[in-house]
Each structure stands twice: as structure tokens, then as C-alpha cells.
């Protein structure tokens, strides 16, 4: 929570005008007493509410044990010294470094902010372990493989289908990219983080932050869940085997807690192998228990998965050709690995170590670290964007949570050797708070969102650059205004292309009790093409085109 004096003073003035909440009269409510006598009192009900809010809104950046990664550490030795009033300011107003403004956006009420300011001064509760017996107890094959269709039974253009996360309702919406109509709404885990496609394009895997993994068969007359499993208490990543001859054979999912990954049968999700990721950190040589699995990608060169271990700065290459005699290769990189994507040849993985402000370039053909590139504050590329810079040749781009800068890194060590693995160009976007950047091989546009920016006009719009004239800067498109939803935060997030590469889709992410939408923009004209609204579109965030996800096109 980096301090910004101007925003702090402004937030304090706002808080001073709010009615005072008294917390020393609990009546007969059950009380939660921390072992540390300096921790502020909470009722058991408040403590439970704080624990739930922290899981839903905070744990992803700050960690289950609150030791920090993308976000700052929030352990009691630090938070108690700050005090409740100080902490309320930053939860309310956020910071330019990427901390969301939970109060000014309306995502948390005044009383919830007060609860969270007191909750993070308590000792973090120890979450449970989750082993093979726990997973097997949650594993369910809804439709056996023998009862599934032998061919596609619907008339959908599956390559142009979108899987859309409905964050707070614990669902995904499958939307037909041709008709822009909702095909079906499917119940999943809470706040699905990503949707990934099997190599064949038949199966869709979605994993929630509550570590529930659903397998959806797109060939069914109405696509639906055919298997499910819970792999832990919290998770972010899932991927499937893509090497020739191993298509759809295995799925792999990684959890934030417990820190581990599990390899499963690709068509049933039967758990086969669990591997812990707790271990020694790359830069400090200290043991880290909460070494969380962030991104996972599948190699196109070998039967291997690449597993990011966030806190230890380890990239683990997992050979899935023999699970009984599992072979892994460990590559040391900067710490706090988060997300990233392949450059255009799919040989090199551009891996964002976001709290280290670096991109690690991993050669997954040779299984070695090729380079480490210094970028701006807290890179958060999603999968990044690949395109050809008119001056520097092929590049991969990342935006940043902590700054307005957009870093373009040269990715061609053959024809543009002098530019390879260097920041060749730095663009200035609308501001900090970016989560995703996107382009397409058939497009001349580069799209950058800023959903976590504190300024409403920035978080509710998107910047677009002309790749042919990057020096001219960006044009702002008022995506939320086009959606015409009325009141609410209306954060614009996650540009995603359709299969043809001539449309860009955006989520207008509003509060759960407000209207949200998907806005479709014509990529060539940059004009509004369609606003998709429906009462069932509750808090849409990420949306994934089947074809582009299946073939790693971004």
C-alpha cells in the first residue's frame, strides 16, 4: 500500500465526513480475540465477514498468509503499527500502484472497510491442507465418457464461442460470437480466473478462485459440465496437454493454497499426481511455505507443462510422459512470477515477475532462462500482445499495474538479434491500473485497459494505439459510456478478439447489484458494434474466445 499524500489527504477528508461507527458495544455477540492483545476487537460475525472478503478481494495479491507478492505484506507486525484509521484510508481510496479503490468505487461499504481495516491487524488464520483423499472426495464425473456425444451435436461455431466469467455469481456465460446471444449460463466455482481449451477444441476447463475446476463439453446439444473437482482452497490456473500425440490426455491445475499442482485425466479430471511447490526461493535461499502456482502453459515442442511458482521465482518444467517416474527441470528466475504468454513462435515464454518489475524470458524448447528484462512497475500483461513493430521488428508487449508505461520487448533473436530481449520502445498509456493488453495477427491495433485506475474516466475507458504509428500516442474510447448502464463503477476490462480478428470484446464490470455488459467494438473502424446486456450478466470480467485460447493467439 504505497502512500500517496495527495490522495491520502483527500480520502481522509471524505472519511471525516462519514458517520462514526462505534465498535465497543457488542451486546451478546460472540467475540473474536486475537492472540495479540494489541489487535483491535472484532465480533465473531465481523471476523468471519472479514475473512470472506479477504479471500474474495485481497488474497490473490497479498497471499493467504498475507506475506505479500503482487501486493504488499499485510502481516500484523506491519498493520498494527499503521492502525485502523490509516488502513481505512488506503482500502477506501486505493493507491496509484494498483491497490483498488474499494470505497470510492462502491465495491465495499463503509462498515466493510472498517471491518477489513481491523481484520488485517489480526493473525492470519491457518488454512487447511488438501491432499489426494480430499480431492477424490470432491471429484465427480457428471457424464461418463461413454455417454458423451461422438460428434458435435449443436450448430454453434465453436471457434467463435466466448467463455465469459461472471465473477460474483460463480458462473460462466457461453456467448455465441456470431449472433452475440447467450447460449447458456453454467454454474462453476467462485470468480472463475481463466478459461482454457483442450488441444482438440472440444473441452473447456474453467477454474474458480475457490479452486473448483469444471470440465465443460462443447459438443453437447447444450454445452454443460461433464466433470468437476476441487483441488484446494484457492487457485488460479489450469492447462491441458498440447504436444502432438498427447492432445487432451492430461489436465494440470495449480493452487494458491495449498501450494501445489495436480495432474489429472483430461476427460474425467481424475486426480493422478500431486506435487508440492513449497521450497527455497531463487534470490534469497530461504524456505517459502506459501509458494503459489500462478500461470501454467503447455509446450508445443515436448510433452511438458511449464509451471510458474510465484514466491520462490521458480519455473518448473514438468515432463508428463511418465507420471510414475516424474521428471522436472527447475529454472531460477526473479521472484513473484505471475502471468505472461508466448512470443509469436511459441518457443519463448514471456514471464512477468510483477513484484520484481521484470520479465523472465524462458526458452521452453531448450528448458533454460534466456534473459531477464527490466520493465516498469508491476507488469501485468495477462498473456501480453504480439505484433511487428515498424522499426524494431517482432515484439511482445506488457502493460503495468503500477505505472502508465507499456513496455515493448524485442522477441526475434534471428533476424533482429540486436533488439532481442530488450525493451525497444516504451509507450505511455492512460495511467496505472492496467490488467490486460491485446492485439491480433490480423489487426493493426493495440488495446490497453486500465480497470484499476482510481479515476473513473480512465477505468471506464480503453486506450488504443495504431501499431503503424505508435509515436502518435493513443486514442481513448469511452466503452462504459457506450454501454449506457447508469450508475456504478463500470470498470472496463479484458480486451479479447473474436476468431476473425475483426472485433474486440470488452467487459464492463459493475457491482453485483448494478447492470453490467459486454461491449463489442469494430476493430477496423473503432466504432461501437454491439452492446450485450442481460440480467444474467453479473460482474463479467474475463472473456475467452475458444479459437484464440486453443491456439495461443494474442
Long-range contacts (C-beta under 8 A, 24 or more apart in sequence): 1-71, 1-72, 1-87, 1-90, 1-95, 1-99, 2-72, 2-95, 2-96, 2-97, 2-99, 3-90, 3-95, 4-95, 4-96, 7-93, 7-94, 7-95, 7-96, 7-454, 8-89, 8-90, 8-93, 10-93, 11-89, 11-90, 11-92, 11-93, 11-103, 11-104, 12-89, 14-92, 14-93, 14-103, 14-104, 15-85, 15-88, 15-89, 15-92, 18-110, 19-110, 21-110, 21-111, 21-114, 23-114, 23-118, 32-122, 34-76, 34-121, 34-122, 34-123, 35-123, 36-76, 36-80, 36-122, 36-123, 38-80, 38-121, 39-76, 39-80, 39-118, 39-121, 39-122, 39-123, 40-84, 40-118, 40-121, 41-118, 42-115, 42-118, 42-119, 42-122, 46-115, 46-118, 46-119, 47-119, 47-122, 49-112, 49-115, 50-115, 50-116, 50-118, 50-119, 50-120, 50-122, 51-119, 51-125, 53-108, 53-112, 53-115, 53-116, 53-119, 54-116, 54-119, 54-120, 55-209, 55-234, 56-190, 56-191, 56-209, 57-100, 57-102, 57-107, 57-108, 58-116, 58-120, 59-234, 59-256, 60-209, 60-236, 60-256, 63-256, 63-290, 63-292, 63-311, 64-124, 64-127, 64-233, 64-234, 64-256, 64-257, 64-290, 65-124, 65-289, 65-290, 66-120, 66-124, 67-290, 67-311, 68-355, 69-292, 69-310, 69-311, 69-336, 69-338, 69-355, 70-98, 70-336, 70-338, 70-354, 70-355, 70-378, 70-380, 70-401, 71-98, 71-99, 74-120, 75-124, 76-121, 76-122, 76-123, 79-120, 79-121, 80-121, 84-114, 84-117, 84-118, 84-121, 85-117, 87-116, 87-117, 87-120, 87-121, 88-113, 88-114, 88-117, 91-116, 91-117, 93-454, 94-452, 94-454, 96-402, 96-431, 96-432, 96-433, 96-454, 97-377, 97-378, 97-401, 97-402, 97-432, 98-378, 98-380, 98-401, 98-402, 98-432, 98-433, 98-452, 100-452, 101-454, 104-454, 105-489, 105-491, 106-488, 106-489, 106-511, 107-489, 107-511, 127-233, 127-234, 127-257, 127-258, 128-233, 129-258, 130-211, 130-230, 130-231, 130-232, 130-233, 130-255, 130-257, 130-258, 131-274, 132-271, 132-274, 134-230, 135-229, 135-230, 135-231, 135-262, 135-271, 135-274, 136-271, 138-212, 138-228, 138-229, 138-230, 139-227, 139-228, 139-229, 139-269, 139-270, 139-271, 140-227, 140-228, 140-229, 141-226, 141-227, 141-268, 141-269, 141-270, 142-224, 142-225, 142-226, 142-227, 142-228, 143-217, 143-220, 143-224, 143-226, 143-227, 145-267, 145-268, 148-217, 148-219, 148-220, 148-226, 149-217, 149-219, 149-220, 149-221, 151-219, 152-218, 152-219, 153-219, 153-220, 153-221, 154-219, 154-220, 154-221, 154-222, 154-223, 156-183, 156-218, 156-223, 157-499, 158-201, 158-218, 158-546, 159-201, 159-499, 159-546, 159-547, 159-550, 160-498, 160-499, 160-500, 160-545, 160-546, 160-547, 161-218, 161-545, 161-546, 162-496, 162-498, 162-505, 162-543, 162-544, 162-545, 162-546, 163-195, 163-204, 163-206, 163-543, 163-544, 163-546, 163-549, 164-507, 164-518, 164-537, 164-540, 164-542, 164-543, 164-544, 165-191, 165-192, 165-193, 165-195, 165-206, 165-540, 165-541, 165-542, 165-543, 166-192, 166-536, 166-537, 166-538, 166-539, 166-540, 167-191, 167-192, 167-509, 167-538, 167-539, 167-540, 167-541, 168-512, 168-538, 168-539, 169-512, 169-538, 169-539, 170-208, 171-536, 171-538, 172-206, 172-216, 173-536, 173-537, 173-540, 174-216, 174-223, 175-518, 175-532, 175-543, 177-498, 177-499, 177-503, 177-545, 180-520, 180-530, 180-532, 182-532, 182-534, 182-536, 182-537, 183-222, 183-223, 184-222, 184-223, 184-224, 185-536, 186-214, 186-216, 186-223, 186-224, 186-225, 187-225, 188-212, 188-214, 188-225, 189-213, 189-214, 189-230, 191-541, 192-542, 193-235, 193-236, 193-237, 193-542, 194-236, 194-237, 194-238, 194-542, 194-544, 195-542, 195-544, 195-549, 196-238, 196-239, 196-240, 196-544, 196-549, 197-240, 197-544, 197-546, 197-549, 197-550, 198-240, 198-247, 198-248, 198-251, 198-266, 198-550, 199-240, 199-241, 199-242, 199-247, 199-248, 199-298, 199-550, 200-247, 200-248, 201-546, 201-547, 201-550, 202-248, 203-240, 203-248, 203-266, 203-267, 204-546, 205-238, 205-239, 205-240, 205-251, 206-238, 207-231, 207-235, 207-236, 207-237, 207-238, 207-253, 208-235, 209-234, 209-235, 209-236, 210-234, 210-235, 211-235, 211-253, 211-255, 211-256, 213-238, 213-251, 213-253, 213-269, 215-251, 215-267, 215-268, 215-269, 218-546, 227-267, 227-268, 227-269, 228-269, 229-264, 229-269, 229-271, 231-255, 231-262, 231-271, 232-256, 232-257, 232-258, 232-260, 233-257, 233-258, 235-293, 236-292, 236-293, 236-294, 236-295, 237-293, 237-294, 237-295, 237-296, 237-308, 238-296, 239-296, 239-297, 239-298, 239-305, 240-266, 240-298, 241-266, 241-298, 241-303, 241-305, 241-320, 242-298, 242-299, 242-300, 243-298, 243-299, 243-300, 243-301, 243-302, 243-303, 243-304, 245-303, 246-303, 246-320, 246-321, 249-320, 250-320, 252-296, 252-305, 252-307, 252-318, 252-320, 253-296, 254-292, 254-293, 254-294, 254-296, 254-307, 254-308, 255-292, 255-293, 256-292, 256-293, 257-290, 257-292, 259-289, 259-290, 259-291, 259-292, 259-293, 259-309, 260-293, 261-293, 261-296, 261-307, 261-318, 263-318, 263-320, 263-323, 272-323, 273-323, 273-326, 275-318, 275-326, 275-328, 277-307, 277-309, 277-312, 277-314, 277-316, 279-309, 279-312, 279-314, 280-312, 281-311, 281-312, 281-313, 281-335, 282-312, 282-313, 282-314, 282-332, 282-333, 282-334, 282-335, 283-313, 283-334, 283-335, 284-335, 288-312, 294-337, 294-338, 294-339, 295-337, 295-338, 295-339, 295-340, 295-351, 297-341, 297-342, 297-349, 297-364, 297-552, 299-364, 299-365, 300-346, 301-347, 301-364, 301-365, 302-364, 302-365, 304-364, 306-349, 306-362, 306-364, 308-337, 308-338, 308-340, 308-351, 309-337, 310-335, 310-336, 310-337, 310-338, 311-335, 311-336, 313-337, 313-353, 313-356, 315-349, 315-351, 315-360, 315-362, 315-369, 317-364, 317-367, 329-367, 331-362, 331-367, 331-368, 331-369, 332-369, 333-360, 333-362, 333-369, 333-372, 334-358, 334-360, 334-372, 338-380, 339-380, 339-381, 339-382, 339-383, 340-381, 340-383, 340-384, 340-398, 341-381, 341-382, 341-383, 341-384, 341-386, 341-396, 341-552, 341-554, 342-383, 342-386, 342-552, 343-386, 343-394, 343-396, 343-411, 344-386, 344-394, 344-396, 344-411, 345-411, 346-552, 348-411, 350-381, 350-384, 350-396, 350-398, 350-409, 350-411, 352-379, 352-380, 352-381, 352-398, 353-379, 354-378, 354-379, 354-380, 354-401, 359-398, 359-407, 359-409, 361-421, 370-421, 371-420, 371-421, 373-407, 373-409, 373-421, 373-422, 373-423, 374-423, 375-400, 375-405, 375-407, 375-409, 375-423, 376-400, 376-402, 376-403, 376-405, 376-407, 376-426, 377-401, 377-402, 377-403, 377-405, 377-432, 378-402, 378-403, 379-407, 380-434, 380-435, 380-436, 381-436, 381-437, 382-435, 382-436, 382-437, 382-438, 382-494, 382-554, 383-552, 383-554, 384-437, 384-554, 385-437, 385-438, 385-439, 385-446, 385-554, 386-411, 386-439, 386-441, 386-554, 387-439, 387-441, 387-446, 387-467, 388-467, 389-424, 389-425, 389-467, 389-470, 390-467, 390-468, 390-470, 391-424, 391-425, 392-416, 392-419, 392-424, 392-425, 393-419, 395-424, 395-425, 397-437, 397-439, 397-446, 398-437, 399-429, 399-434, 399-435, 399-436, 399-437, 399-448, 399-449, 400-432, 400-434, 401-432, 401-433, 401-434, 401-435, 401-452, 402-432, 403-432, 404-428, 404-429, 404-430, 404-431, 404-432, 405-429, 406-434, 406-437, 406-448, 425-470, 427-465, 427-470, 427-473, 427-474, 428-473, 429-463, 429-474, 430-458, 430-461, 430-463, 430-474, 430-476, 431-455, 431-458, 433-458, 433-459, 435-493, 435-494, 436-493, 436-494, 436-495, 437-495, 438-495, 438-496, 438-497, 438-504, 438-554, 439-467, 439-554, 440-497, 440-501, 440-523, 440-548, 440-553, 440-554, 441-501, 441-553, 442-500, 442-501, 442-502, 443-467, 443-497, 443-501, 443-502, 443-523, 444-468, 445-504, 445-523, 445-526, 446-470, 447-495, 447-504, 448-474, 448-495, 449-492, 449-493, 449-494, 449-495, 449-506, 450-492, 451-491, 451-492, 451-493, 451-509, 452-491, 456-489, 456-490, 459-489, 459-490, 459-491, 459-492, 460-490, 460-491, 460-492, 460-508, 461-492, 462-492, 462-495, 462-506, 464-526, 475-526, 477-521, 477-526, 479-506, 479-508, 479-519, 479-521, 480-508, 482-519, 482-528, 482-531, 483-508, 483-517, 483-519, 483-531, 483-533, 484-531, 485-510, 485-514, 485-515, 485-516, 485-517, 485-533, 486-514, 486-515, 487-514, 488-514, 488-515, 489-514, 490-514, 490-516, 492-519, 493-541, 493-542, 494-541, 494-542, 494-543, 496-543, 496-544, 496-545, 496-548, 497-523, 497-545, 497-548, 497-553, 498-545, 499-545, 499-546, 499-547, 499-548, 503-529, 505-543, 505-545, 507-540, 507-541, 507-542, 507-543, 508-540, 509-539, 509-540, 509-541, 510-539, 511-539, 512-538, 512-539, 516-540, 518-543
